[in-house]
Amino acid sequence: MTSSTTVVLLGGSGLGPWAWERVTPLLEARGFDVVLPQLRSTGDDPTSATEVTLSDWAEDLLGALEASNLDNTVLVAHSFAGYVAAAALERNPRIVRRAIFLDAALPAPNRSWFDVMGPQTKAFMSSLAVESAIPFFTLEQLDQIHPGHGISRDDWEWMSAHIAAQPIRTYAQPAITREIDPEKTHLDYVRCVRTTPPVADIADTTRGWAFRTLATGHWPMITDPALTAAVIEELATP
């Protein structure tokens, strides 16, 4: 690993730069430069959810990437951020040296997240929307939907102070028009094995992808930052 390696960390639904607070110092101690993109209507950004689309988030990510070290940048995209990363890579597939999809959802060409999940999920999620945004899970819902999440009561209290609802339009817009090309971007997939069912259909036999696993639930940057930093270091090291 060279000291000029830049790691760009992008969290999934409800998360912002704050979600990497426990991982960032570990990566910096290993000599990485860390960039935490601020997407509109996440974290401390005041943009109204009614104005935000998936294209906006792709533009936000591209802006952060273009301002970093383009010759040696590694993007880490967690959960729904897989859609954001894929959209950015379609626009500029060589903007990063490699892309690490951390238990990330992977989009299908010309289909939104709602299209992939189906009309029942779309109707249910839309029914939860408040001011054009879908709230994050409750802890009770996490226990039911992600029984191996590993989030403690203390973790949850910290997360709850920062979590933002997700703009509904980000779920309704396709991310890509064609599959991500492994010939243009080095692709890694890290599956959190306590996430059931798996978020994406990627395995160690999937053509064009390097594959790793973590013995964690779906939010490893919160529940096991040391393990998360270690796998990022392994994959990000040239």
Disulfide bonds with the S-S distance in Angstrom:
none
